[in-house]
């Protein structure tokens, strides 16, 4: 590529700009990476009950399509289940 006529930046200034950009990007990535890892961990933990519910619904659909009798459903409120588990130990 040909240089257009006119003044060009000195090479030391171009090097300084490159180094400054490299330092800024490095600091930004070092700062951003732990935040992204923590957000990913929180998202993964929050997805556990969702994936469990999806698995149960897929099993229920599979059983209903095969014509198998559905198992009885536990309708005990969550607070009673916690209470029963705590007292059964």
N, C-alpha and C positions, 0 to 999 in steps of 0.2 A: 504494500500500500504506500502510495507517495505521500509525503508530507505537504500539506497545503502551505502556501506562502504566509508568512507572518511569524510572530514570536512564539516559540514553544517553551514549555516549562523546563526549567533546569532538571537534570537527571537526579540530583540530590533531593529536590522537592518531590519528584515522583516516588522515589524510594521512601521518603518520609511519609507520604500519603499512604503508600502500601502497608508500611509497618503500623501506622495508626489504625488503618482498617483491620489489619490482622489482630491487633491487640483488642480492639472493640469487639470484633466477632468472637474472639476467644473468651473474653470476660462474659459476654452475653450468653454464650453456650454453657459455660461453667455455672452461671447463675440459673439458667433456664432448665438444665438437665435434671437437677434434683426436684424442682417443682413439677416437671412432667412425670417423673417417676412416682412421686407422692400422689399426684392426681390419678395416675394409672392404677396405683394400688387401691385407692379409695373406690374408683369405679369398679374394679374387679371384685372387691368385697361387697359392694352394693348390688352387683349382678348375681351373686350366689342365690338369693331367694327367688329372683326372677327366673333363673335357669331351672331351679327346682320345680317351680310351678309349671313351667313349659313342659318339663319332662313328665310330670304327673298328668297334664292334660293330653300329651301324646299317648301315654300308656292307656288312659281312659278311652281315647278315641280308637286305639288299636283293639282294645277289648270289646268295645261296642260294635266295631265292624266285624269282628270274628263271631260275635253272638255269645261270648262268654258272660256269665253272670258277674255283675259288678260287685266288688267287695263292699261291705258296709262302710259308710262314711262316718268318721268321728266328728260329731258336732259339738263336742265339749268346748266351752269358751276358753280362750287362751289363758286367762288368769286361773281357771280351775285346773288346767293341765299343768301349769307351773306349780300350783299348790300341791297337786297330787304327786308330781315328781319329787318335790322337795320333801314331802312327808313319807315317801316310799323308801328313802335312803336310811 
